[in-house]
Amino acid sequence: MSIDTLIAEIDAEIARFQKARILLAGSQGRTTTAPAKKPAKRKLSAASRERIAAAQRKRWAATKGAVKAAAAKPEKKAAAPAEEPAKRKLSTAARKQIAAAQKKRWAAIKAKKANPAKKAPAKKAAATKKTTVKKPPAAKVKEAVPENATPASPEAVSS
C-alpha cells in the first residue's frame, strides 16, 4: 500500500465523518457555523489624538475658570513644590455665635436632667402595664395525654 492510497482513504473517511456530523447536528437544531470575526480595531493618528487632548484640556480650563486656554503641548516643568490652598478661617463673630448656640443646647439638656418629673411618669405608666397569662384548664391537659401510654420497656428498645 502506497502513501498516496493511504492519504486518499483518510480523506474519504474524514469526508464521511463530516457528513455524519452535519446530519447529527442538524437533528438537534444546531447549525455549524464558523466563529464570527471581531471587527478590526480603529486606530487614531498621533495628530488626531493630540487634537482631542488639546480640546479636552481647553474644556477643563473653562470649567476650572482659567482665563487662558490650555497650550497644545504643555511644557514639562521641574518638580516644583505644590502650593497648598489657603485654609478657610471662621471670623471671630461666627465663632462666638456657634459657641453661644452650643452653650444654649447644653443648658437645655441639663435643664431636662434636673427636672425629669414632667414626661417621665407618662412613659412609666405605659411601661408598667401588666398582662395576665391564661392557663389552660386542667381537664384539657389530661385529655391530651393518652391513658394507655406506657413507658418504653428495655425489651422493646433492644429489639
Secondary structure, 3 states (H helix, E strand, C coil): CCHHHHHHHHHHHHHHHHHHHHHHHHHCCCCCCCCCCCCCCCCCCHHHHHHHHHHHHHHHHHHHCCCCCCCCCCCCCCCCCCCCCCCCCCCHHHHHHHHHHHHHHHHHHHHHHHCCCCCHHHHHHHHCCCCCCCCCCHHHHHHHCCCCCCCCCHHHHHC
